[in-house]
Amino acid sequence: MPEANYNKVISEIKTLTLSDQLRLLEETATLIRKKTSEIKPRSILELKGKGKDIWKGINVKAYIDEERSSWNG
């Protein structure tokens, strides 16, 4: 939504009574809940194997030792 449309909607909301603003808020929350319930949950397991090429040829123990030594300054 372009900024001008967003600002127009906000201006119109401000003209509503408190009761209508609350009703609008509830209806908007319901719409958002419905949309988010349709989204398939993601799994951390989808990341398995991603970036493994970066670690090829790296000595893991040496890398970890170097990182840990940098923590102590």
mmCIF file of the N, C-alpha and C atoms, coordinates in Angstrom:
data_MODEL
# 
_entry.id   MODEL 
# 
loop_
_atom_site.group_PDB 
_atom_site.id 
_atom_site.type_symbol 
_atom_site.label_atom_id 
_atom_site.label_alt_id 
_atom_site.label_comp_id 
_atom_site.label_asym_id 
_atom_site.label_entity_id 
_atom_site.label_seq_id 
_atom_site.pdbx_PDB_ins_code 
_atom_site.Cartn_x 
_atom_site.Cartn_y 
_atom_site.Cartn_z 
_atom_site.occupancy 
_atom_site.B_iso_or_equiv 
_atom_site.pdbx_formal_charge 
_atom_site.auth_seq_id 
_atom_site.auth_comp_id 
_atom_site.auth_asym_id 
_atom_site.auth_atom_id 
_atom_site.pdbx_PDB_model_num 
ATOM 1   N N  . MET A 1 1  ? 0.860   -1.181  0.000  1.00 0.00 ? 1  MET A N  1 
ATOM 2   C CA . MET A 1 1  ? 0.000   0.000   0.000  1.00 0.00 ? 1  MET A CA 1 
ATOM 3   C C  . MET A 1 1  ? 0.897   1.232   0.000  1.00 0.00 ? 1  MET A C  1 
ATOM 4   N N  . PRO A 1 2  ? 0.712   2.081   -0.983 1.00 0.00 ? 2  PRO A N  1 
ATOM 5   C CA . PRO A 1 2  ? 1.498   3.318   -1.006 1.00 0.00 ? 2  PRO A CA 1 
ATOM 6   C C  . PRO A 1 2  ? 1.254   4.149   0.252  1.00 0.00 ? 2  PRO A C  1 
ATOM 7   N N  . GLU A 1 3  ? 2.246   4.937   0.594  1.00 0.00 ? 3  GLU A N  1 
ATOM 8   C CA . GLU A 1 3  ? 2.197   5.767   1.811  1.00 0.00 ? 3  GLU A CA 1 
ATOM 9   C C  . GLU A 1 3  ? 0.970   6.670   1.850  1.00 0.00 ? 3  GLU A C  1 
ATOM 10  N N  . ALA A 1 4  ? 0.608   7.239   0.718  1.00 0.00 ? 4  ALA A N  1 
ATOM 11  C CA . ALA A 1 4  ? -0.554  8.144   0.672  1.00 0.00 ? 4  ALA A CA 1 
ATOM 12  C C  . ALA A 1 4  ? -1.834  7.405   1.043  1.00 0.00 ? 4  ALA A C  1 
ATOM 13  N N  . ASN A 1 5  ? -2.003  6.189   0.524  1.00 0.00 ? 5  ASN A N  1 
ATOM 14  C CA . ASN A 1 5  ? -3.186  5.385   0.857  1.00 0.00 ? 5  ASN A CA 1 
ATOM 15  C C  . ASN A 1 5  ? -3.191  5.019   2.336  1.00 0.00 ? 5  ASN A C  1 
ATOM 16  N N  . TYR A 1 6  ? -2.035  4.646   2.857  1.00 0.00 ? 6  TYR A N  1 
ATOM 17  C CA . TYR A 1 6  ? -1.917  4.288   4.276  1.00 0.00 ? 6  TYR A CA 1 
ATOM 18  C C  . TYR A 1 6  ? -2.334  5.474   5.149  1.00 0.00 ? 6  TYR A C  1 
ATOM 19  N N  . ASN A 1 7  ? -1.798  6.646   4.842  1.00 0.00 ? 7  ASN A N  1 
ATOM 20  C CA . ASN A 1 7  ? -2.121  7.850   5.617  1.00 0.00 ? 7  ASN A CA 1 
ATOM 21  C C  . ASN A 1 7  ? -3.607  8.191   5.519  1.00 0.00 ? 7  ASN A C  1 
ATOM 22  N N  . LYS A 1 8  ? -4.196  7.965   4.343  1.00 0.00 ? 8  LYS A N  1 
ATOM 23  C CA . LYS A 1 8  ? -5.622  8.226   4.164  1.00 0.00 ? 8  LYS A CA 1 
ATOM 24  C C  . LYS A 1 8  ? -6.443  7.289   5.048  1.00 0.00 ? 8  LYS A C  1 
ATOM 25  N N  . VAL A 1 9  ? -6.066  6.022   5.076  1.00 0.00 ? 9  VAL A N  1 
ATOM 26  C CA . VAL A 1 9  ? -6.781  5.044   5.903  1.00 0.00 ? 9  VAL A CA 1 
ATOM 27  C C  . VAL A 1 9  ? -6.662  5.426   7.374  1.00 0.00 ? 9  VAL A C  1 
ATOM 28  N N  . ILE A 1 10 ? -5.472  5.793   7.822  1.00 0.00 ? 10 ILE A N  1 
ATOM 29  C CA . ILE A 1 10 ? -5.272  6.201   9.213  1.00 0.00 ? 10 ILE A CA 1 
ATOM 30  C C  . ILE A 1 10 ? -6.140  7.414   9.544  1.00 0.00 ? 10 ILE A C  1 
ATOM 31  N N  . SER A 1 11 ? -6.188  8.368   8.638  1.00 0.00 ? 11 SER A N  1 
ATOM 32  C CA . SER A 1 11 ? -7.023  9.560   8.856  1.00 0.00 ? 11 SER A CA 1 
ATOM 33  C C  . SER A 1 11 ? -8.493  9.182   8.998  1.00 0.00 ? 11 SER A C  1 
ATOM 34  N N  . GLU A 1 12 ? -8.936  8.249   8.160  1.00 0.00 ? 12 GLU A N  1 
ATOM 35  C CA . GLU A 1 12 ? -10.331 7.810   8.231  1.00 0.00 ? 12 GLU A CA 1 
ATOM 36  C C  . GLU A 1 12 ? -10.609 7.054   9.528  1.00 0.00 ? 12 GLU A C  1 
ATOM 37  N N  . ILE A 1 13 ? -9.663  6.255   9.969  1.00 0.00 ? 13 ILE A N  1 
ATOM 38  C CA . ILE A 1 13 ? -9.833  5.518   11.225 1.00 0.00 ? 13 ILE A CA 1 
ATOM 39  C C  . ILE A 1 13 ? -9.999  6.490   12.389 1.00 0.00 ? 13 ILE A C  1 
ATOM 40  N N  . LYS A 1 14 ? -9.240  7.578   12.357 1.00 0.00 ? 14 LYS A N  1 
ATOM 41  C CA . LYS A 1 14 ? -9.315  8.566   13.435 1.00 0.00 ? 14 LYS A CA 1 
ATOM 42  C C  . LYS A 1 14 ? -10.689 9.225   13.528 1.00 0.00 ? 14 LYS A C  1 
ATOM 43  N N  . THR A 1 15 ? -11.442 9.219   12.433 1.00 0.00 ? 15 THR A N  1 
ATOM 44  C CA . THR A 1 15 ? -12.778 9.832   12.457 1.00 0.00 ? 15 THR A CA 1 
ATOM 45  C C  . THR A 1 15 ? -13.836 8.889   13.033 1.00 0.00 ? 15 THR A C  1 
ATOM 46  N N  . LEU A 1 16 ? -13.496 7.621   13.170 1.00 0.00 ? 16 LEU A N  1 
ATOM 47  C CA . LEU A 1 16 ? -14.452 6.653   13.711 1.00 0.00 ? 16 LEU A CA 1 
ATOM 48  C C  . LEU A 1 16 ? -14.616 6.838   15.212 1.00 0.00 ? 16 LEU A C  1 
ATOM 49  N N  . THR A 1 17 ? -15.752 6.403   15.700 1.00 0.00 ? 17 THR A N  1 
ATOM 50  C CA . THR A 1 17 ? -15.964 6.409   17.151 1.00 0.00 ? 17 THR A CA 1 
ATOM 51  C C  . THR A 1 17 ? -15.056 5.354   17.772 1.00 0.00 ? 17 THR A C  1 
ATOM 52  N N  . LEU A 1 18 ? -14.850 5.474   19.065 1.00 0.00 ? 18 LEU A N  1 
ATOM 53  C CA . LEU A 1 18 ? -14.022 4.489   19.762 1.00 0.00 ? 18 LEU A CA 1 
ATOM 54  C C  . LEU A 1 18 ? -14.584 3.083   19.585 1.00 0.00 ? 18 LEU A C  1 
ATOM 55  N N  . SER A 1 19 ? -15.887 2.971   19.655 1.00 0.00 ? 19 SER A N  1 
ATOM 56  C CA . SER A 1 19 ? -16.539 1.672   19.483 1.00 0.00 ? 19 SER A CA 1 
ATOM 57  C C  . SER A 1 19 ? -16.240 1.082   18.105 1.00 0.00 ? 19 SER A C  1 
ATOM 58  N N  . ASP A 1 20 ? -16.350 1.908   17.074 1.00 0.00 ? 20 ASP A N  1 
ATOM 59  C CA . ASP A 1 20 ? -16.060 1.432   15.714 1.00 0.00 ? 20 ASP A CA 1 
ATOM 60  C C  . ASP A 1 20 ? -14.573 1.131   15.524 1.00 0.00 ? 20 ASP A C  1 
ATOM 61  N N  . GLN A 1 21 ? -13.701 1.907   16.151 1.00 0.00 ? 21 GLN A N  1 
ATOM 62  C CA . GLN A 1 21 ? -12.259 1.631   16.076 1.00 0.00 ? 21 GLN A CA 1 
ATOM 63  C C  . GLN A 1 21 ? -11.956 0.275   16.706 1.00 0.00 ? 21 GLN A C  1 
ATOM 64  N N  . LEU A 1 22 ? -12.571 -0.014  17.851 1.00 0.00 ? 22 LEU A N  1 
ATOM 65  C CA . LEU A 1 22 ? -12.356 -1.306  18.509 1.00 0.00 ? 22 LEU A CA 1 
ATOM 66  C C  . LEU A 1 22 ? -12.888 -2.449  17.654 1.00 0.00 ? 22 LEU A C  1 
ATOM 67  N N  . ARG A 1 23 ? -14.062 -2.244  17.044 1.00 0.00 ? 23 ARG A N  1 
ATOM 68  C CA . ARG A 1 23 ? -14.634 -3.260  16.158 1.00 0.00 ? 23 ARG A CA 1 
ATOM 69  C C  . ARG A 1 23 ? -13.718 -3.503  14.960 1.00 0.00 ? 23 ARG A C  1 
ATOM 70  N N  . LEU A 1 24 ? -13.192 -2.426  14.402 1.00 0.00 ? 24 LEU A N  1 
ATOM 71  C CA . LEU A 1 24 ? -12.267 -2.541  13.276 1.00 0.00 ? 24 LEU A CA 1 
ATOM 72  C C  . LEU A 1 24 ? -11.005 -3.298  13.686 1.00 0.00 ? 24 LEU A C  1 
ATOM 73  N N  . LEU A 1 25 ? -10.505 -2.983  14.864 1.00 0.00 ? 25 LEU A N  1 
ATOM 74  C CA . LEU A 1 25 ? -9.313  -3.657  15.372 1.00 0.00 ? 25 LEU A CA 1 
ATOM 75  C C  . LEU A 1 25 ? -9.553  -5.163  15.515 1.00 0.00 ? 25 LEU A C  1 
ATOM 76  N N  . GLU A 1 26 ? -10.706 -5.540  16.070 1.00 0.00 ? 26 GLU A N  1 
ATOM 77  C CA . GLU A 1 26 ? -11.036 -6.955  16.242 1.00 0.00 ? 26 GLU A CA 1 
ATOM 78  C C  . GLU A 1 26 ? -11.159 -7.667  14.905 1.00 0.00 ? 26 GLU A C  1 
ATOM 79  N N  . GLU A 1 27 ? -11.835 -7.021  13.947 1.00 0.00 ? 27 GLU A N  1 
ATOM 80  C CA . GLU A 1 27 ? -11.996 -7.629  12.627 1.00 0.00 ? 27 GLU A CA 1 
ATOM 81  C C  . GLU A 1 27 ? -10.655 -7.757  11.908 1.00 0.00 ? 27 GLU A C  1 
ATOM 82  N N  . THR A 1 28 ? -9.804  -6.761  12.041 1.00 0.00 ? 28 THR A N  1 
ATOM 83  C CA . THR A 1 28 ? -8.473  -6.819  11.426 1.00 0.00 ? 28 THR A CA 1 
ATOM 84  C C  . THR A 1 28 ? -7.646  -7.938  12.048 1.00 0.00 ? 28 THR A C  1 
ATOM 85  N N  . ALA A 1 29 ? -7.705  -8.065  13.359 1.00 0.00 ? 29 ALA A N  1 
ATOM 86  C CA . ALA A 1 29 ? -6.971  -9.136  14.045 1.00 0.00 ? 29 ALA A CA 1 
ATOM 87  C C  . ALA A 1 29 ? -7.454  -10.505 13.570 1.00 0.00 ? 29 ALA A C  1 
ATOM 88  N N  . THR A 1 30 ? -8.757  -10.647 13.377 1.00 0.00 ? 30 THR A N  1 
ATOM 89  C CA . THR A 1 30 ? -9.312  -11.913 12.882 1.00 0.00 ? 30 THR A CA 1 
ATOM 90  C C  . THR A 1 30 ? -8.794  -12.216 11.482 1.00 0.00 ? 30 THR A C  1 
ATOM 91  N N  . LEU A 1 31 ? -8.786  -11.212 10.613 1.00 0.00 ? 31 LEU A N  1 
ATOM 92  C CA . LEU A 1 31 ? -8.265  -11.409 9.253  1.00 0.00 ? 31 LEU A CA 1 
ATOM 93  C C  . LEU A 1 31 ? -6.800  -11.836 9.271  1.00 0.00 ? 31 LEU A C  1 
ATOM 94  N N  . ILE A 1 32 ? -6.014  -11.193 10.113 1.00 0.00 ? 32 ILE A N  1 
ATOM 95  C CA . ILE A 1 32 ? -4.584  -11.510 10.188 1.00 0.00 ? 32 ILE A CA 1 
ATOM 96  C C  . ILE A 1 32 ? -4.381  -12.921 10.729 1.00 0.00 ? 32 ILE A C  1 
ATOM 97  N N  . ARG A 1 33 ? -5.157  -13.295 11.761 1.00 0.00 ? 33 ARG A N  1 
ATOM 98  C CA . ARG A 1 33 ? -5.037  -14.652 12.306 1.00 0.00 ? 33 ARG A CA 1 
ATOM 99  C C  . ARG A 1 33 ? -5.350  -15.696 11.242 1.00 0.00 ? 33 ARG A C  1 
ATOM 100 N N  . LYS A 1 34 ? -6.389  -15.461 10.449 1.00 0.00 ? 34 LYS A N  1 
ATOM 101 C CA . LYS A 1 34 ? -6.756  -16.407 9.384  1.00 0.00 ? 34 LYS A CA 1 
ATOM 102 C C  . LYS A 1 34 ? -5.629  -16.536 8.371  1.00 0.00 ? 34 LYS A C  1 
ATOM 103 N N  . LYS A 1 35 ? -5.040  -15.407 7.979  1.00 0.00 ? 35 LYS A N  1 
ATOM 104 C CA . LYS A 1 35 ? -3.953  -15.443 6.994  1.00 0.00 ? 35 LYS A CA 1 
ATOM 105 C C  . LYS A 1 35 ? -2.726  -16.163 7.552  1.00 0.00 ? 35 LYS A C  1 
ATOM 106 N N  . THR A 1 36 ? -2.390  -15.880 8.813  1.00 0.00 ? 36 THR A N  1 
ATOM 107 C CA . THR A 1 36 ? -1.194  -16.498 9.376  1.00 0.00 ? 36 THR A CA 1 
ATOM 108 C C  . THR A 1 36 ? -1.408  -17.977 9.650  1.00 0.00 ? 36 THR A C  1 
ATOM 109 N N  . SER A 1 37 ? -2.651  -18.399 9.883  1.00 0.00 ? 37 SER A N  1 
ATOM 110 C CA . SER A 1 37 ? -2.898  -19.822 10.116 1.00 0.00 ? 37 SER A CA 1 
ATOM 111 C C  . SER A 1 37 ? -2.767  -20.620 8.821  1.00 0.00 ? 37 SER A C  1 
ATOM 112 N N  . GLU A 1 38 ? -2.863  -19.949 7.690  1.00 0.00 ? 38 GLU A N  1 
ATOM 113 C CA . GLU A 1 38 ? -2.715  -20.608 6.391  1.00 0.00 ? 38 GLU A CA 1 
ATOM 114 C C  . GLU A 1 38 ? -1.252  -20.817 6.013  1.00 0.00 ? 38 GLU A C  1 
ATOM 115 N N  . ILE A 1 39 ? -0.350  -20.124 6.693  1.00 0.00 ? 39 ILE A N  1 
ATOM 116 C CA . ILE A 1 39 ? 1.074   -20.227 6.381  1.00 0.00 ? 39 ILE A CA 1 
ATOM 117 C C  . ILE A 1 39 ? 1.623   -21.515 6.982  1.00 0.00 ? 39 ILE A C  1 
ATOM 118 N N  . LYS A 1 40 ? 2.283   -22.298 6.141  1.00 0.00 ? 40 LYS A N  1 
ATOM 119 C CA . LYS A 1 40 ? 2.868   -23.553 6.596  1.00 0.00 ? 40 LYS A CA 1 
ATOM 120 C C  . LYS A 1 40 ? 4.044   -23.254 7.525  1.00 0.00 ? 40 LYS A C  1 
ATOM 121 N N  . PRO A 1 41 ? 4.052   -23.865 8.713  1.00 0.00 ? 41 PRO A N  1 
ATOM 122 C CA . PRO A 1 41 ? 5.176   -23.629 9.626  1.00 0.00 ? 41 PRO A CA 1 
ATOM 123 C C  . PRO A 1 41 ? 6.483   -24.135 9.010  1.00 0.00 ? 41 PRO A C  1 
ATOM 124 N N  . ARG A 1 42 ? 7.556   -23.440 9.284  1.00 0.00 ? 42 ARG A N  1 
ATOM 125 C CA . ARG A 1 42 ? 8.877   -23.829 8.770  1.00 0.00 ? 42 ARG A CA 1 
ATOM 126 C C  . ARG A 1 42 ? 9.602   -24.643 9.835  1.00 0.00 ? 42 ARG A C  1 
ATOM 127 N N  . SER A 1 43 ? 10.520  -25.439 9.412  1.00 0.00 ? 43 SER A N  1 
ATOM 128 C CA . SER A 1 43 ? 11.292  -26.271 10.322 1.00 0.00 ? 43 SER A CA 1 
ATOM 129 C C  . SER A 1 43 ? 12.767  -25.901 10.222 1.00 0.00 ? 43 SER A C  1 
ATOM 130 N N  . ILE A 1 44 ? 13.423  -25.896 11.368 1.00 0.00 ? 44 ILE A N  1 
ATOM 131 C CA . ILE A 1 44 ? 14.873  -25.651 11.398 1.00 0.00 ? 44 ILE A CA 1 
ATOM 132 C C  . ILE A 1 44 ? 15.602  -26.723 10.586 1.00 0.00 ? 44 ILE A C  1 
ATOM 133 N N  . LEU A 1 45 ? 14.995  -27.886 10.464 1.00 0.00 ? 45 LEU A N  1 
ATOM 134 C CA . LEU A 1 45 ? 15.626  -28.988 9.726  1.00 0.00 ? 45 LEU A CA 1 
ATOM 135 C C  . LEU A 1 45 ? 15.757  -28.687 8.228  1.00 0.00 ? 45 LEU A C  1 
ATOM 136 N N  . GLU A 1 46 ? 15.010  -27.708 7.739  1.00 0.00 ? 46 GLU A N  1 
ATOM 137 C CA . GLU A 1 46 ? 15.133  -27.307 6.335  1.00 0.00 ? 46 GLU A CA 1 
ATOM 138 C C  . GLU A 1 46 ? 16.518  -26.729 6.044  1.00 0.00 ? 46 GLU A C  1 
ATOM 139 N N  . LEU A 1 47 ? 17.214  -26.305 7.066  1.00 0.00 ? 47 LEU A N  1 
ATOM 140 C CA . LEU A 1 47 ? 18.538  -25.704 6.888  1.00 0.00 ? 47 LEU A CA 1 
ATOM 141 C C  . LEU A 1 47 ? 19.657  -26.749 6.845  1.00 0.00 ? 47 LEU A C  1 
ATOM 142 N N  . LYS A 1 48 ? 19.318  -28.005 7.106  1.00 0.00 ? 48 LYS A N  1 
ATOM 143 C CA . LYS A 1 48 ? 20.332  -29.057 7.124  1.00 0.00 ? 48 LYS A CA 1 
ATOM 144 C C  . LYS A 1 48 ? 21.096  -29.074 5.803  1.00 0.00 ? 48 LYS A C  1 
ATOM 145 N N  . GLY A 1 49 ? 22.416  -29.014 5.921  1.00 0.00 ? 49 GLY A N  1 
ATOM 146 C CA . GLY A 1 49 ? 23.288  -29.081 4.751  1.00 0.00 ? 49 GLY A CA 1 
ATOM 147 C C  . GLY A 1 49 ? 23.548  -27.743 4.076  1.00 0.00 ? 49 GLY A C  1 
ATOM 148 N N  . LYS A 1 50 ? 22.825  -26.711 4.460  1.00 0.00 ? 50 LYS A N  1 
ATOM 149 C CA . LYS A 1 50 ? 23.036  -25.393 3.842  1.00 0.00 ? 50 LYS A CA 1 
ATOM 150 C C  . LYS A 1 50 ? 24.393  -24.835 4.274  1.00 0.00 ? 50 LYS A C  1 
ATOM 151 N N  . GLY A 1 51 ? 25.173  -24.377 3.346  1.00 0.00 ? 51 GLY A N  1 
ATOM 152 C CA . GLY A 1 51 ? 26.463  -23.774 3.645  1.00 0.00 ? 51 GLY A CA 1 
ATOM 153 C C  . GLY A 1 51 ? 27.580  -24.760 3.933  1.00 0.00 ? 51 GLY A C  1 
ATOM 154 N N  . LYS A 1 52 ? 27.319  -26.047 3.729  1.00 0.00 ? 52 LYS A N  1 
ATOM 155 C CA . LYS A 1 52 ? 28.354  -27.033 4.064  1.00 0.00 ? 52 LYS A CA 1 
ATOM 156 C C  . LYS A 1 52 ? 29.608  -26.855 3.210  1.00 0.00 ? 52 LYS A C  1 
ATOM 157 N N  . ASP A 1 53 ? 29.464  -26.311 2.026  1.00 0.00 ? 53 ASP A N  1 
ATOM 158 C CA . ASP A 1 53 ? 30.626  -26.099 1.156  1.00 0.00 ? 53 ASP A CA 1 
ATOM 159 C C  . ASP A 1 53 ? 31.612  -25.114 1.776  1.00 0.00 ? 53 ASP A C  1 
ATOM 160 N N  . ILE A 1 54 ? 31.114  -24.179 2.580  1.00 0.00 ? 54 ILE A N  1 
ATOM 161 C CA . ILE A 1 54 ? 31.966  -23.170 3.206  1.00 0.00 ? 54 ILE A CA 1 
ATOM 162 C C  . ILE A 1 54 ? 32.991  -23.830 4.134  1.00 0.00 ? 54 ILE A C  1 
ATOM 163 N N  . TRP A 1 55 ? 32.601  -24.950 4.746  1.00 0.00 ? 55 TRP A N  1 
ATOM 164 C CA . TRP A 1 55 ? 33.445  -25.590 5.756  1.00 0.00 ? 55 TRP A CA 1 
ATOM 165 C C  . TRP A 1 55 ? 34.391  -26.647 5.178  1.00 0.00 ? 55 TRP A C  1 
ATOM 166 N N  . LYS A 1 56 ? 34.324  -26.904 3.873  1.00 0.00 ? 56 LYS A N  1 
ATOM 167 C CA . LYS A 1 56 ? 35.206  -27.907 3.272  1.00 0.00 ? 56 LYS A CA 1 
ATOM 168 C C  . LYS A 1 56 ? 36.658  -27.487 3.451  1.00 0.00 ? 56 LYS A C  1 
ATOM 169 N N  . GLY A 1 57 ? 37.485  -28.410 3.891  1.00 0.00 ? 57 GLY A N  1 
ATOM 170 C CA . GLY A 1 57 ? 38.919  -28.163 4.021  1.00 0.00 ? 57 GLY A CA 1 
ATOM 171 C C  . GLY A 1 57 ? 39.304  -27.374 5.264  1.00 0.00 ? 57 GLY A C  1 
ATOM 172 N N  . ILE A 1 58 ? 38.380  -27.103 6.154  1.00 0.00 ? 58 ILE A N  1 
ATOM 173 C CA . ILE A 1 58 ? 38.692  -26.351 7.369  1.00 0.00 ? 58 ILE A CA 1 
ATOM 174 C C  . ILE A 1 58 ? 38.828  -27.322 8.542  1.00 0.00 ? 58 ILE A C  1 
ATOM 175 N N  . ASN A 1 59 ? 39.916  -27.158 9.273  1.00 0.00 ? 59 ASN A N  1 
ATOM 176 C CA . ASN A 1 59 ? 40.135  -27.964 10.470 1.00 0.00 ? 59 ASN A CA 1 
ATOM 177 C C  . ASN A 1 59 ? 39.250  -27.390 11.575 1.00 0.00 ? 59 ASN A C  1 
ATOM 178 N N  . VAL A 1 60 ? 38.219  -28.144 11.946 1.00 0.00 ? 60 VAL A N  1 
ATOM 179 C CA . VAL A 1 60 ? 37.222  -27.651 12.886 1.00 0.00 ? 60 VAL A CA 1 
ATOM 180 C C  . VAL A 1 60 ? 37.837  -27.322 14.240 1.00 0.00 ? 60 VAL A C  1 
ATOM 181 N N  . LYS A 1 61 ? 38.692  -28.200 14.755 1.00 0.00 ? 61 LYS A N  1 
ATOM 182 C CA . LYS A 1 61 ? 39.294  -27.962 16.068 1.00 0.00 ? 61 LYS A CA 1 
ATOM 183 C C  . LYS A 1 61 ? 40.135  -26.692 16.058 1.00 0.00 ? 61 LYS A C  1 
ATOM 184 N N  . ALA A 1 62 ? 40.946  -26.506 15.015 1.00 0.00 ? 62 ALA A N  1 
ATOM 185 C CA . ALA A 1 62 ? 41.779  -25.300 14.916 1.00 0.00 ? 62 ALA A CA 1 
ATOM 186 C C  . ALA A 1 62 ? 40.895  -24.052 14.821 1.00 0.00 ? 62 ALA A C  1 
ATOM 187 N N  . TYR A 1 63 ? 39.822  -24.139 14.070 1.00 0.00 ? 63 TYR A N  1 
ATOM 188 C CA . TYR A 1 63 ? 38.905  -22.997 13.921 1.00 0.00 ? 63 TYR A CA 1 
ATOM 189 C C  . TYR A 1 63 ? 38.288  -22.629 15.269 1.00 0.00 ? 63 TYR A C  1 
ATOM 190 N N  . ILE A 1 64 ? 37.786  -23.622 15.974 1.00 0.00 ? 64 ILE A N  1 
ATOM 191 C CA . ILE A 1 64 ? 37.157  -23.376 17.280 1.00 0.00 ? 64 ILE A CA 1 
ATOM 192 C C  . ILE A 1 64 ? 38.172  -22.824 18.273 1.00 0.00 ? 64 ILE A C  1 
ATOM 193 N N  . ASP A 1 65 ? 39.364  -23.406 18.303 1.00 0.00 ? 65 ASP A N  1 
ATOM 194 C CA . ASP A 1 65 ? 40.415  -22.912 19.206 1.00 0.00 ? 65 ASP A CA 1 
ATOM 195 C C  . ASP A 1 65 ? 40.740  -21.448 18.909 1.00 0.00 ? 65 ASP A C  1 
ATOM 196 N N  . GLU A 1 66 ? 40.840  -21.100 17.634 1.00 0.00 ? 66 GLU A N  1 
ATOM 197 C CA . GLU A 1 66 ? 41.143  -19.716 17.246 1.00 0.00 ? 66 GLU A CA 1 
ATOM 198 C C  . GLU A 1 66 ? 40.022  -18.781 17.672 1.00 0.00 ? 66 GLU A C  1 
ATOM 199 N N  . GLU A 1 67 ? 38.766  -19.189 17.460 1.00 0.00 ? 67 GLU A N  1 
ATOM 200 C CA . GLU A 1 67 ? 37.628  -18.360 17.864 1.00 0.00 ? 67 GLU A CA 1 
ATOM 201 C C  . GLU A 1 67 ? 37.624  -18.144 19.378 1.00 0.00 ? 67 GLU A C  1 
ATOM 202 N N  . ARG A 1 68 ? 37.817  -19.226 20.114 1.00 0.00 ? 68 ARG A N  1 
ATOM 203 C CA . ARG A 1 68 ? 37.788  -19.115 21.583 1.00 0.00 ? 68 ARG A CA 1 
ATOM 204 C C  . ARG A 1 68 ? 38.913  -18.245 22.101 1.00 0.00 ? 68 ARG A C  1 
ATOM 205 N N  . SER A 1 69 ? 40.076  -18.316 21.483 1.00 0.00 ? 69 SER A N  1 
ATOM 206 C CA . SER A 1 69 ? 41.188  -17.488 21.949 1.00 0.00 ? 69 SER A CA 1 
ATOM 207 C C  . SER A 1 69 ? 40.915  -16.007 21.672 1.00 0.00 ? 69 SER A C  1 
ATOM 208 N N  . SER A 1 70 ? 40.114  -15.717 20.651 1.00 0.00 ? 70 SER A N  1 
ATOM 209 C CA . SER A 1 70 ? 39.816  -14.313 20.353 1.00 0.00 ? 70 SER A CA 1 
ATOM 210 C C  . SER A 1 70 ? 38.856  -13.716 21.384 1.00 0.00 ? 70 SER A C  1 
ATOM 211 N N  . TRP A 1 71 ? 38.107  -14.543 22.109 1.00 0.00 ? 71 TRP A N  1 
ATOM 212 C CA . TRP A 1 71 ? 37.178  -14.059 23.133 1.00 0.00 ? 71 TRP A CA 1 
ATOM 213 C C  . TRP A 1 71 ? 37.913  -13.435 24.308 1.00 0.00 ? 71 TRP A C  1 
ATOM 214 N N  . ASN A 1 72 ? 39.120  -13.918 24.553 1.00 0.00 ? 72 ASN A N  1 
ATOM 215 C CA . ASN A 1 72 ? 39.885  -13.439 25.724 1.00 0.00 ? 72 ASN A CA 1 
ATOM 216 C C  . ASN A 1 72 ? 40.712  -12.208 25.407 1.00 0.00 ? 72 ASN A C  1 
ATOM 217 N N  . GLY A 1 73 ? 40.641  -11.751 24.195 1.00 0.00 ? 73 GLY A N  1 
ATOM 218 C CA . GLY A 1 73 ? 41.346  -10.533 23.833 1.00 0.00 ? 73 GLY A CA 1 
ATOM 219 C C  . GLY A 1 73 ? 42.691  -10.814 23.423 1.00 0.00 ? 73 GLY A C  1 
# 
